[in-house]
Amino acid sequence: MKKSLIILLVLLFNTSLFADDKMILGLEVFNKKAMCGTCHTLKAAGAEGEIGPSLDIIKPQISQIIYTVTNGIGVMAAWDGILTQEEIEAVAYYVFNSTSK
């Protein structure tokens, strides 16, 4: 029983470390590499863009964010080939977790 509890705690601890790294990368992509805040509002990132929708209001799902960032939508360009898959997933994770509170 104690062994199982210790293993569970270790897994939970390691998962949160990976999640933090993904949040850090997602914020970096959002603010620096893709400069999403130029168009989008996202309070957590300090972004006040007025061209695209406010991410705080629409609260997109991770799959929606990945699809939109990868393929573009409306006037938003596709970021596939500019951002890596890891960066796209990280920015989606960051936006989702920042708006789903």
PEZI-V260513 format. One record per residue. N is the residue number from 1. RES is the residue in three letters. D_FIRST is the distance of its C-alpha to the first C-alpha in Angstrom with 1 decimal. Layout:
# PEZI-V260513
((N/RES/D_FIRST) (N/RES/D_FIRST))
This chain:
# PEZI-V260513
((1/MET/0.0) (2/LYS/3.8) (3/LYS/5.4) (4/SER/5.2) (5/LEU/6.3) (6/ILE/8.7) (7/ILE/10.0) (8/LEU/10.7) (9/LEU/12.5) (10/VAL/14.4) (11/LEU/15.5) (12/LEU/16.6) (13/PHE/18.4) (14/ASN/20.1) (15/THR/21.2) (16/SER/22.9) (17/LEU/24.7) (18/PHE/26.1) (19/ALA/27.0) (20/ASP/28.9) (21/ASP/30.8) (22/LYS/31.7) (23/MET/33.0) (24/ILE/35.0) (25/LEU/36.6) (26/GLY/37.3) (27/LEU/39.1) (28/GLU/41.0) (29/VAL/42.1) (30/PHE/43.0) (31/ASN/45.0) (32/LYS/46.4) (33/LYS/46.5) (34/ALA/47.2) (35/MET/48.4) (36/CYS/47.2) (37/GLY/48.2) (38/THR/51.9) (39/CYS/51.7) (40/HIS/48.6) (41/THR/47.5) (42/LEU/43.9) (43/LYS/43.3) (44/ALA/40.2) (45/ALA/42.3) (46/GLY/45.4) (47/ALA/47.3) (48/GLU/50.2) (49/GLY/51.8) (50/GLU/54.0) (51/ILE/54.8) (52/GLY/51.7) (53/PRO/49.6) (54/SER/47.4) (55/LEU/43.8) (56/ASP/42.8) (57/ILE/44.7) (58/ILE/44.0) (59/LYS/40.2) (60/PRO/40.0) (61/GLN/37.0) (62/ILE/35.7) (63/SER/37.3) (64/GLN/40.6) (65/ILE/40.6) (66/ILE/39.9) (67/TYR/42.7) (68/THR/45.1) (69/VAL/44.7) (70/THR/44.9) (71/ASN/47.9) (72/GLY/49.6) (73/ILE/50.9) (74/GLY/54.3) (75/VAL/55.6) (76/MET/52.3) (77/ALA/52.5) (78/ALA/49.9) (79/TRP/47.8) (80/ASP/46.7) (81/GLY/48.1) (82/ILE/48.3) (83/LEU/44.6) (84/THR/42.0) (85/GLN/39.4) (86/GLU/36.8) (87/GLU/39.1) (88/ILE/39.7) (89/GLU/36.0) (90/ALA/35.4) (91/VAL/38.3) (92/ALA/37.2) (93/TYR/33.7) (94/TYR/35.3) (95/VAL/37.8) (96/PHE/35.4) (97/ASN/32.9) (98/SER/35.9) (99/THR/37.5) (100/SER/34.6) (101/LYS/33.8))
